[in-house]
């Protein structure tokens, strides 16, 4: 499969894992970011024959999720608990972009939201990505507003475009 197809399949797996976690709140209740990340790692590992790793060195640090097929990264992911709009904009987005290397074209932010009204936070997160100075294009949400797609410019002196998906998780 082409990298774009593999990325789309990985996003599908993440959305289904998210849906199951939301239906079974005991899987996330009282769990931290790394514990929830491990559930996503299991889902991606099962779908991609163990090719997904966590806390993997890539670019300027250790990314939470790295799906490598052959010698290509088809998904670089950084899981986040919603920290507030300012921190999300100033730290989290740049952190993810810093983990990308020259040939990485696909990234995801699984955003864990613990709020009575997650829609407001999802709207803020999507707005922060869309208004980020490195955002080239922001598409409307798809999958019933449960995934938002963006094209971001890399941090490199010779930048390239990266598809970034925001997948919000409304968890307890």
N, C-alpha and C positions, 0 to 999 in steps of 0.2 A: 504494500500500500504506500501511497505517497504520504509525505509528512503531514500535509494538510488533512488528509483523511484520517490518519492516526490521531492527530490532535482532536479532530471532531469526535472520534470514538472515545478518546480519553475524557472529553468534556461530557459526553453522554453518560459514561460510567460515574463521573463525579456528581452529575445531576441526580442520577438514580440513587446513589449512596446518600446524598443529601435528603432526598425524599423519604428514604427509609429511616434515616436518623430523626427527621421531623415527626414521622409517624410513631416512632418508638423513643420518646423523650428520655427514657431511662438510660439510653446509650450515651447521652451527652451530659446528663444532669451531674453537676459537681465535677466534671472533667475539665482539664485545662486544654490549652491549644495543642500541645504535643500529643495528648491522649486522643483528641479528635482527629488530628493529622494521621495518627497511626491507623485509625479506622479507614481513612481514605487510602492510605498506603496498602492496606489489605485488599480493598476493592480494586484498585488499579493493578496491584500485583497479581490478583486472580485473573483479571481480564487480559493482562499482557504477560503472562507466564513468568512472573517474578522480575520483570525488567524495570520496575519502578523502585527507586530508593529514596530514603529520607536523610536529611542533614548531609547532603552530598556537596562536595566542593565543586563550585562552578563559578566562573567569573570572579567577583570580588568577595566571595564568602560561601556560606553553606545554605543552599536552598532547601526548603522544607520537602518539596517533592520534585524528583527528577526522573522523567521517563525517557530512557535511552534505548533506542532500537538500532542494533548494529553499532555504528560509531556516530550516530546522530541523536541529538537531543530533540525530541518531538514535543516535550512539555516541560517547562520550568515553572514550578508553582511555589507561591509563598502564602501560607495560611496566616490569617490575622483575626484576632478578636477586634471588634470595632473599638478603636481607641478615641474616637472623636474626629471631627472633620479636619482640624488643623494638623494633628499628628498623622492622620491618614495621608493628607496631601503632602506634607513636608518631609515625612520620614518613610512611610510604608511604600509608596509608589516608587520612590527613588531606590529604596532597598531592593525591590524586585528587579528594576531595570539594571541595577549594579551587578546582579547575578547572571546577566546574559553575556554570552560570548559572541564573537563575530557571526557565527552561523546559526545562532538561536533565533527562531522566528515566531515562536509560539509560547505564550505564558498564561498563567491563570492565577487569580487571587480568590481562593475560597475564603469568604468573609463570614466569620461566626458572629451572630448577633443575638444577644440575650436582652431582649426588650419586649415589653408588652405590645408595642406598635413598631414592628420591624420595618414596615413600609417607609416610614419617615427616614430611617437610617439608610435603607437601600437607596432612596432618592438622593440623600446627601452624598453617599459614596459614589454613585454614578455621576453626580454633578462634579465632584472633585476630580474624577478621572477625566471627564469631558472638558473641564476648564484648565487642566494641568498644562503648563507651557509646552510639554513634549507630546501632547495629544495632537495627532494629525487628523483623525476622524473618529467620530462617536456615532455608532449606529443606535437605532431604537432597540429596546429590549426584545428578546424573543423567548420562546418557551414559556409563554404566559407571564412575562415579566420576571422570570426566574434566572435569567442570564443576560448580561450586558456585554456587548462586544465593542472594542476600541482598537484603533491603530495608534501605537505610540512610537515615538522616535527614540532610538537608543541613546545612551549617554556618551557614546564614543565620539572622538574628534572627527571620525568619518562615519557618521550615523547611518543606520539602516532602520527599516520599519519592522515593528513587532506587533503581531496580533495578541491582544490581551483580553481575556475573558474575566469578567467579575461574576462569581457565582455566590449569591448570598445564601446563608444557612440560618434559618430562624430556629434557634435551639434553646433548650431550657437549662 
